[in-house]
Amino acid sequence: STSTIPAKPGPVSFDLSKTALIVIDMQKDFLEEGGFGESLGNDVTKLQRAVAPCKAVLEACRNQGDILIIHTREGHRPQKVCVSEHKERQTKGCIGKLGACGKILIRGEKGHDIIEELYPKPESEVVLDKPGKGSFYATDLELILRARKITNLIVCGVTTEVCVHTTVREANDRGFHCLVIEDACASFIDEFHAAAIKMIWAQGGIFGNVASSEELTKALQSRKR
């Protein structure tokens, strides 16, 4: 069962049984007031633009039945033993501080969890906790993908130039074909989002391909079975 999706720099045909959707870090700490994103002085409403497109992509993939769905969450152990001195300085010591949704970026706290609109289905969807920006670093993501014989990744989430881009670059080096959903990603800085998206599909798709949520959902609805 394949689906051909219009994309930049050219259309992609994915065997959906070998495809996974990765929804990156759509957590309360990044998207809601009083969390990690706002604590660094960012406007969280800019990330909220990605919620509706992400939901459309997630529902379309759920409806296929054979696409593996993975949600990532960036965060740390309550003891903060996995927070480096550099990260502590770079984040101005806010990790572990009490915010509107509990201790910021700490696993198990309310803010660390996925927003309600995109909440994972526990019986069928994977939740992957990661301590860094990339989804492959210090996680069993590659093991999961290899065990399921996944070769293609549909990627969305936040932020475009940080956790999304790092994950796509990691995936590309490991031989996975990435399709990034442009409007289902977002950044606190508009020009960073635009540049990061263009970097992915430039030079013949050096890191992968890029499509819109509408292009993906329409293609999935009309897939060959």
Kinemage of the C-alpha trace (Angstrom):
@kinemage 1
@onewidth
@group {chain A} dominant
@subgroup {mainchain}
@vectorlist {calphas} color= white
{ca ser a 1} P 0.000 0.000 0.000
{ca thr a 2} L 1.618 3.216 -1.190
{ca ser a 3} L 0.764 6.875 -1.190
{ca thr a 4} L 2.241 9.546 -3.467
{ca ile a 5} L 2.451 12.958 -1.825
{ca pro a 6} L 3.105 16.252 -3.637
{ca ala a 7} L 6.181 17.811 -2.070
{ca lys a 8} L 9.255 19.980 -2.537
{ca pro a 9} L 11.574 19.484 -4.353
{ca gly a 10} L 9.459 16.669 -5.882
{ca pro a 11} L 6.694 14.206 -4.987
{ca val a 12} L 7.417 11.243 -2.719
{ca ser a 13} L 5.884 7.755 -2.782
{ca phe a 14} L 5.811 6.063 0.601
{ca asp a 15} L 4.998 2.470 1.456
{ca leu a 16} L 2.804 3.314 4.437
{ca ser a 17} L 3.494 -0.029 6.125
{ca lys a 18} L 7.113 1.161 6.349
{ca thr a 19} L 6.244 4.676 7.452
{ca ala a 20} L 6.118 6.311 10.882
{ca leu a 21} L 4.725 9.667 11.976
{ca ile a 22} L 6.884 11.458 14.537
{ca val a 23} L 5.152 14.311 16.385
{ca ile a 24} L 7.925 16.227 18.102
{ca asp a 25} L 7.590 17.885 21.505
{ca met a 26} L 4.014 19.177 21.324
{ca gln a 27} L 4.151 19.643 25.085
{ca lys a 28} L 2.452 22.078 27.426
{ca asp a 29} L 5.853 23.372 28.544
{ca phe a 30} L 6.519 24.637 25.020
{ca leu a 31} L 3.050 25.650 23.857
{ca glu a 32} L 1.320 27.035 26.934
{ca glu a 33} L 1.881 30.083 29.116
{ca gly a 34} L 4.116 29.670 32.157
{ca gly a 35} L 6.185 26.872 30.668
{ca phe a 36} L 9.742 26.489 29.403
{ca gly a 37} L 9.207 28.392 26.153
{ca glu a 38} L 7.774 31.459 27.831
{ca ser a 39} L 10.378 31.329 30.613
{ca leu a 40} L 13.031 32.013 27.968
{ca gly a 41} L 11.124 35.086 26.805
{ca asn a 42} L 9.323 33.575 23.827
{ca asp a 43} L 5.809 34.193 22.467
{ca val a 44} L 4.148 30.776 22.777
{ca thr a 45} L 1.277 31.741 20.490
{ca lys a 46} L 3.689 31.371 17.562
{ca leu a 47} L 4.012 27.656 18.283
{ca gln a 48} L 0.265 27.254 18.645
{ca arg a 49} L -0.073 27.832 14.884
{ca ala a 50} L 1.113 24.253 14.391
{ca val a 51} L -1.554 22.633 16.565
{ca ala a 52} L -4.414 22.441 14.021
{ca pro a 53} L -2.191 21.198 11.153
{ca cys a 54} L -0.584 18.658 13.499
{ca lys a 55} L -4.009 17.436 14.528
{ca ala a 56} L -5.059 17.027 10.886
{ca val a 57} L -1.884 15.058 10.142
{ca leu a 58} L -2.266 12.917 13.253
{ca glu a 59} L -5.899 12.057 12.506
{ca ala a 60} L -5.103 11.264 8.858
{ca cys a 61} L -2.305 8.913 9.905
{ca arg a 62} L -4.475 7.306 12.578
{ca asn a 63} L -7.149 6.629 9.985
{ca gln a 64} L -4.699 4.658 7.835
{ca gly a 65} L -4.234 2.011 10.489
{ca asp a 66} L -0.767 0.904 9.356
{ca ile a 67} L 1.352 3.984 10.124
{ca leu a 68} L 3.388 3.761 13.325
{ca ile a 69} L 2.771 6.882 15.434
{ca ile a 70} L 5.405 8.225 17.816
{ca his a 71} L 5.167 11.268 20.084
{ca thr a 72} L 8.336 12.718 21.616
{ca arg a 73} L 8.706 14.682 24.839
{ca glu a 74} L 11.823 16.593 25.820
{ca gly a 75} L 12.467 16.513 29.526
{ca his a 76} L 14.624 15.392 32.380
{ca arg a 77} L 14.617 13.146 35.410
{ca pro a 78} L 13.352 14.781 38.624
{ca gln a 79} L 16.873 14.650 40.090
{ca lys a 80} L 18.170 16.575 37.033
{ca val a 81} L 21.090 14.148 36.773
{ca cys a 82} L 20.868 14.313 32.950
{ca val a 83} L 21.080 18.119 32.761
{ca ser a 84} L 24.587 19.198 31.782
{ca glu a 85} L 26.254 22.274 33.249
{ca his a 86} L 26.128 23.913 29.822
{ca lys a 87} L 22.391 23.279 29.414
{ca glu a 88} L 21.801 24.570 32.944
{ca arg a 89} L 23.544 27.831 32.028
{ca gln a 90} L 21.983 28.115 28.574
{ca thr a 91} L 18.457 27.712 29.955
{ca lys a 92} L 19.185 30.206 32.754
{ca gly a 93} L 18.588 27.555 35.398
{ca cys a 94} L 14.865 27.319 34.665
{ca ile a 95} L 14.755 23.515 34.285
{ca gly a 96} L 13.128 22.137 37.428
{ca lys a 97} L 11.797 25.485 38.596
{ca leu a 98} L 8.117 25.670 39.465
{ca gly a 99} L 5.995 26.947 36.580
{ca ala a 100} L 2.301 27.142 35.774
{ca cys a 101} L 2.212 23.387 35.073
{ca gly a 102} L 4.615 22.078 37.689
{ca lys a 103} L 8.389 21.809 37.533
{ca ile a 104} L 9.585 22.961 34.115
{ca leu a 105} L 10.776 20.229 31.695
{ca ile a 106} L 10.692 17.533 34.367
{ca arg a 107} L 9.300 14.126 33.449
{ca gly a 108} L 6.034 13.314 35.165
{ca glu a 109} L 5.023 16.945 35.624
{ca lys a 110} L 1.882 18.316 33.950
{ca gly a 111} L 3.849 20.674 31.722
{ca his a 112} L 6.025 17.869 30.400
{ca asp a 113} L 3.018 16.092 28.938
{ca ile a 114} L 1.523 16.359 25.452
{ca ile a 115} L -1.217 18.951 24.876
{ca glu a 116} L -4.760 17.601 25.004
{ca glu a 117} L -5.521 18.251 21.319
{ca leu a 118} L -2.803 15.792 20.261
{ca tyr a 119} L -2.826 13.398 23.196
{ca pro a 120} L -1.428 9.958 22.330
{ca lys a 121} L -3.555 6.830 22.272
{ca pro a 122} L -1.819 4.717 24.925
{ca glu a 123} L -2.885 1.384 23.462
{ca ser a 124} L -1.302 1.970 20.065
{ca glu a 125} L 0.997 5.006 20.020
{ca val a 126} L 4.557 5.287 21.288
{ca val a 127} L 5.591 8.057 23.680
{ca leu a 128} L 9.337 8.636 23.538
{ca asp a 129} L 11.049 10.622 26.283
{ca lys a 130} L 14.271 12.301 25.212
{ca pro a 131} L 16.772 14.379 27.209
{ca gly a 132} L 18.084 16.366 24.242
{ca lys a 133} L 16.993 18.084 21.076
{ca gly a 134} L 17.304 15.148 18.691
{ca ser a 135} L 14.875 12.244 18.966
{ca phe a 136} L 17.605 9.649 18.364
{ca tyr a 137} L 20.022 10.849 21.044
{ca ala a 138} L 19.899 8.725 24.232
{ca thr a 139} L 16.614 7.027 23.231
{ca asp a 140} L 15.549 3.710 21.694
{ca leu a 141} L 13.950 5.377 18.658
{ca glu a 142} L 16.279 3.749 16.137
{ca leu a 143} L 15.719 0.339 17.722
{ca ile a 144} L 11.938 0.803 17.421
{ca leu a 145} L 12.142 1.912 13.786
{ca arg a 146} L 14.484 -0.912 12.750
{ca ala a 147} L 12.372 -3.520 14.566
{ca arg a 148} L 9.277 -2.314 12.719
{ca lys a 149} L 11.190 -2.143 9.380
{ca ile a 150} L 10.414 1.568 9.058
{ca thr a 151} L 12.216 3.420 6.253
{ca asn a 152} L 10.114 6.596 5.911
{ca leu a 153} L 9.347 9.282 8.469
{ca ile a 154} L 6.624 11.927 8.407
{ca val a 155} L 7.801 14.641 10.790
{ca cys a 156} L 5.986 17.525 12.471
{ca gly a 157} L 6.176 19.450 15.727
{ca val a 158} L 8.270 22.131 17.412
{ca thr a 159} L 10.491 23.896 17.092
{ca thr a 160} L 11.318 23.754 13.399
{ca glu a 161} L 14.963 24.789 13.610
{ca val a 162} L 15.831 22.980 16.840
{ca cys a 163} L 14.205 19.645 17.745
{ca val a 164} L 12.587 19.027 14.341
{ca his a 165} L 15.725 19.867 12.379
{ca thr a 166} L 18.023 17.925 14.702
{ca thr a 167} L 15.794 14.860 14.425
{ca val a 168} L 15.587 15.101 10.628
{ca arg a 169} L 19.356 15.430 10.316
{ca glu a 170} L 19.884 12.449 12.644
{ca ala a 171} L 17.365 10.429 10.639
{ca asn a 172} L 18.909 11.375 7.308
{ca asp a 173} L 22.339 10.162 8.405
{ca arg a 174} L 20.750 6.858 9.429
{ca gly a 175} L 19.190 6.352 5.999
{ca phe a 176} L 15.585 7.294 6.739
{ca his a 177} L 13.607 9.307 4.164
{ca cys a 178} L 11.969 12.254 5.907
{ca leu a 179} L 8.899 14.188 4.827
{ca val a 180} L 8.513 17.332 6.935
{ca ile a 181} L 5.062 18.918 7.155
{ca glu a 182} L 5.751 22.624 6.877
{ca asp a 183} L 2.636 24.145 8.462
{ca ala a 184} L 2.592 21.442 11.174
{ca cys a 185} L 5.942 22.766 12.405
{ca ala a 186} L 6.521 26.125 14.074
{ca ser a 187} L 9.192 28.319 15.602
{ca phe a 188} L 9.301 31.219 18.022
{ca ile a 189} L 11.203 33.097 15.287
{ca asp a 190} L 9.497 33.296 11.888
{ca glu a 191} L 12.637 33.660 9.788
{ca phe a 192} L 14.204 30.633 11.478
{ca his a 193} L 11.196 28.516 10.512
{ca ala a 194} L 11.364 29.643 6.892
{ca ala a 195} L 15.120 29.068 6.633
{ca ala a 196} L 14.973 25.689 8.370
{ca ile a 197} L 12.237 24.439 6.053
{ca lys a 198} L 14.116 25.559 2.948
{ca met a 199} L 17.311 23.859 4.170
{ca ile a 200} L 15.506 20.511 4.235
{ca trp a 201} L 14.381 20.432 0.602
{ca ala a 202} L 17.212 22.485 -0.961
{ca gln a 203} L 19.858 20.877 -3.172
{ca gly a 204} L 17.554 18.129 -4.356
{ca gly a 205} L 16.203 17.390 -0.889
{ca ile a 206} L 19.471 17.193 1.020
{ca phe a 207} L 17.707 16.314 4.278
{ca gly a 208} L 14.341 15.224 2.887
{ca asn a 209} L 11.145 16.562 1.345
{ca val a 210} L 8.616 19.128 2.498
{ca ala a 211} L 4.820 19.123 2.070
{ca ser a 212} L 1.823 20.889 3.589
{ca ser a 213} L -0.672 19.222 5.898
{ca glu a 214} L -3.328 19.558 3.188
{ca glu a 215} L -1.123 17.858 0.589
{ca leu a 216} L -0.418 14.980 2.956
{ca thr a 217} L -3.976 14.467 4.173
{ca lys a 218} L -5.421 14.534 0.643
{ca ala a 219} L -2.828 12.019 -0.536
{ca leu a 220} L -3.558 9.678 2.353
{ca gln a 221} L -7.300 9.888 1.724
{ca ser a 222} L -6.806 8.815 -1.896
{ca arg a 223} L -4.060 6.229 -1.284
{ca lys a 224} L -3.652 3.092 -3.363
{ca arg a 225} L -4.752 0.010 -1.428
